[in-house]
Amino acid sequence: MNIEVLKSKIHRVKVTGADLNYIGSVTIDQTLIDAANLIVGEKVQIVNINNGERFETYVISGKKDSGEIVLNGPAARKVAKDDIIIIISYASMNFEEAKRFEPTVIFPDESNNRLN
């Protein structure tokens, strides 16, 4: 039996932009992608602290050390600039492996989205 468990989380980052006319996805500062053990193209869940929206999209790389967090395409309608969001990814694994698995959770400074 496989179950889905938390794999990675970027806890509380500020949305720096929303681009409705982009093809879709969430642009994340490459430094945060690396620190959170995410990969470009990975499916993520976005949880908006400000309005309660929850939706899925995929990761694209933003400029390293830029603090960039931009929701693109239709997801841009679910956020506003300066909203605080949580970015979550999950992994499927067998039950015994899941008991031992340690997720990667990072806590950037939500004022500038940088790691301390």
Contacts in CASP RR format, 6 or more apart in sequence:
PFRMAT RR
TARGET T0000
AUTHOR 0000-0000-0000
METHOD contacts of the structure
MODEL  1
MNIEVLKSKIHRVKVTGADLNYIGSVTIDQTLIDAANLIVGEKVQIVNIN
NGERFETYVISGKKDSGEIVLNGPAARKVAKDDIIIIISYASMNFEEAKR
FEPTVIFPDESNNRLN
1 94 0 8 1.000
1 95 0 8 1.000
2 92 0 8 1.000
2 93 0 8 1.000
2 94 0 8 1.000
2 95 0 8 1.000
3 92 0 8 1.000
3 93 0 8 1.000
3 94 0 8 1.000
3 95 0 8 1.000
3 98 0 8 1.000
4 90 0 8 1.000
4 91 0 8 1.000
4 92 0 8 1.000
5 90 0 8 1.000
5 91 0 8 1.000
5 93 0 8 1.000
5 98 0 8 1.000
5 101 0 8 1.000
5 103 0 8 1.000
6 88 0 8 1.000
6 89 0 8 1.000
6 90 0 8 1.000
6 103 0 8 1.000
6 105 0 8 1.000
7 37 0 8 1.000
7 89 0 8 1.000
7 90 0 8 1.000
7 91 0 8 1.000
7 103 0 8 1.000
7 104 0 8 1.000
8 36 0 8 1.000
8 37 0 8 1.000
8 38 0 8 1.000
8 88 0 8 1.000
8 89 0 8 1.000
8 103 0 8 1.000
8 104 0 8 1.000
8 105 0 8 1.000
9 36 0 8 1.000
9 86 0 8 1.000
9 87 0 8 1.000
9 88 0 8 1.000
9 89 0 8 1.000
9 103 0 8 1.000
9 104 0 8 1.000
9 105 0 8 1.000
9 106 0 8 1.000
10 28 0 8 1.000
10 32 0 8 1.000
10 36 0 8 1.000
10 38 0 8 1.000
10 86 0 8 1.000
10 87 0 8 1.000
10 106 0 8 1.000
10 108 0 8 1.000
11 86 0 8 1.000
11 105 0 8 1.000
11 106 0 8 1.000
11 107 0 8 1.000
11 108 0 8 1.000
12 49 0 8 1.000
12 84 0 8 1.000
12 85 0 8 1.000
12 86 0 8 1.000
12 107 0 8 1.000
12 108 0 8 1.000
12 110 0 8 1.000
13 32 0 8 1.000
13 67 0 8 1.000
13 69 0 8 1.000
13 84 0 8 1.000
13 85 0 8 1.000
13 86 0 8 1.000
13 87 0 8 1.000
13 108 0 8 1.000
13 110 0 8 1.000
13 113 0 8 1.000
14 69 0 8 1.000
14 82 0 8 1.000
14 83 0 8 1.000
14 84 0 8 1.000
14 85 0 8 1.000
14 110 0 8 1.000
14 111 0 8 1.000
14 112 0 8 1.000
14 113 0 8 1.000
15 69 0 8 1.000
15 70 0 8 1.000
15 71 0 8 1.000
15 79 0 8 1.000
15 80 0 8 1.000
15 81 0 8 1.000
15 82 0 8 1.000
15 83 0 8 1.000
15 84 0 8 1.000
15 85 0 8 1.000
16 67 0 8 1.000
16 68 0 8 1.000
16 69 0 8 1.000
16 70 0 8 1.000
16 81 0 8 1.000
16 113 0 8 1.000
17 69 0 8 1.000
17 70 0 8 1.000
17 71 0 8 1.000
17 76 0 8 1.000
17 79 0 8 1.000
17 81 0 8 1.000
18 70 0 8 1.000
18 71 0 8 1.000
18 72 0 8 1.000
18 75 0 8 1.000
18 76 0 8 1.000
18 77 0 8 1.000
18 79 0 8 1.000
18 80 0 8 1.000
18 81 0 8 1.000
19 70 0 8 1.000
19 71 0 8 1.000
19 72 0 8 1.000
19 73 0 8 1.000
19 76 0 8 1.000
20 72 0 8 1.000
20 73 0 8 1.000
20 74 0 8 1.000
20 76 0 8 1.000
20 77 0 8 1.000
21 73 0 8 1.000
22 72 0 8 1.000
22 73 0 8 1.000
22 76 0 8 1.000
23 72 0 8 1.000
23 73 0 8 1.000
24 57 0 8 1.000
24 72 0 8 1.000
24 73 0 8 1.000
24 74 0 8 1.000
24 75 0 8 1.000
25 41 0 8 1.000
25 57 0 8 1.000
25 58 0 8 1.000
25 59 0 8 1.000
25 60 0 8 1.000
25 72 0 8 1.000
25 73 0 8 1.000
25 75 0 8 1.000
26 44 0 8 1.000
26 46 0 8 1.000
26 57 0 8 1.000
26 58 0 8 1.000
26 59 0 8 1.000
26 60 0 8 1.000
26 69 0 8 1.000
26 70 0 8 1.000
26 71 0 8 1.000
26 72 0 8 1.000
26 75 0 8 1.000
26 87 0 8 1.000
27 60 0 8 1.000
27 61 0 8 1.000
27 62 0 8 1.000
27 68 0 8 1.000
27 69 0 8 1.000
27 70 0 8 1.000
27 72 0 8 1.000
28 38 0 8 1.000
28 59 0 8 1.000
28 60 0 8 1.000
28 61 0 8 1.000
28 62 0 8 1.000
28 68 0 8 1.000
28 69 0 8 1.000
28 87 0 8 1.000
29 62 0 8 1.000
29 63 0 8 1.000
29 64 0 8 1.000
29 65 0 8 1.000
29 66 0 8 1.000
29 67 0 8 1.000
29 68 0 8 1.000
29 69 0 8 1.000
29 113 0 8 1.000
30 61 0 8 1.000
30 62 0 8 1.000
30 63 0 8 1.000
30 64 0 8 1.000
31 64 0 8 1.000
31 65 0 8 1.000
31 67 0 8 1.000
31 114 0 8 1.000
31 115 0 8 1.000
32 67 0 8 1.000
32 69 0 8 1.000
32 106 0 8 1.000
32 108 0 8 1.000
32 113 0 8 1.000
32 115 0 8 1.000
33 39 0 8 1.000
33 40 0 8 1.000
33 59 0 8 1.000
33 61 0 8 1.000
33 62 0 8 1.000
35 104 0 8 1.000
35 106 0 8 1.000
35 115 0 8 1.000
36 87 0 8 1.000
36 89 0 8 1.000
36 104 0 8 1.000
36 105 0 8 1.000
36 106 0 8 1.000
37 104 0 8 1.000
38 44 0 8 1.000
38 59 0 8 1.000
38 87 0 8 1.000
38 89 0 8 1.000
39 59 0 8 1.000
40 59 0 8 1.000
40 60 0 8 1.000
40 61 0 8 1.000
41 58 0 8 1.000
41 59 0 8 1.000
41 60 0 8 1.000
42 58 0 8 1.000
42 59 0 8 1.000
42 89 0 8 1.000
43 56 0 8 1.000
43 57 0 8 1.000
43 58 0 8 1.000
43 89 0 8 1.000
44 56 0 8 1.000
44 57 0 8 1.000
44 58 0 8 1.000
44 59 0 8 1.000
44 87 0 8 1.000
44 88 0 8 1.000
44 89 0 8 1.000
45 54 0 8 1.000
45 55 0 8 1.000
45 56 0 8 1.000
45 87 0 8 1.000
45 88 0 8 1.000
45 89 0 8 1.000
45 90 0 8 1.000
46 53 0 8 1.000
46 54 0 8 1.000
46 55 0 8 1.000
46 56 0 8 1.000
46 57 0 8 1.000
46 71 0 8 1.000
46 75 0 8 1.000
46 78 0 8 1.000
46 79 0 8 1.000
46 85 0 8 1.000
46 86 0 8 1.000
46 87 0 8 1.000
46 88 0 8 1.000
47 53 0 8 1.000
47 54 0 8 1.000
47 85 0 8 1.000
47 86 0 8 1.000
47 88 0 8 1.000
48 54 0 8 1.000
48 78 0 8 1.000
48 79 0 8 1.000
48 83 0 8 1.000
48 84 0 8 1.000
48 85 0 8 1.000
49 83 0 8 1.000
49 84 0 8 1.000
49 85 0 8 1.000
49 86 0 8 1.000
50 79 0 8 1.000
50 80 0 8 1.000
50 83 0 8 1.000
50 84 0 8 1.000
51 78 0 8 1.000
51 79 0 8 1.000
51 83 0 8 1.000
53 78 0 8 1.000
53 79 0 8 1.000
55 75 0 8 1.000
55 78 0 8 1.000
57 71 0 8 1.000
57 72 0 8 1.000
57 75 0 8 1.000
60 72 0 8 1.000
62 68 0 8 1.000
65 114 0 8 1.000
67 108 0 8 1.000
67 112 0 8 1.000
67 113 0 8 1.000
67 114 0 8 1.000
68 113 0 8 1.000
69 85 0 8 1.000
69 87 0 8 1.000
69 113 0 8 1.000
71 78 0 8 1.000
71 79 0 8 1.000
79 85 0 8 1.000
84 110 0 8 1.000
91 101 0 8 1.000
93 101 0 8 1.000
106 115 0 8 1.000
108 114 0 8 1.000
108 115 0 8 1.000
109 115 0 8 1.000
109 116 0 8 1.000
END
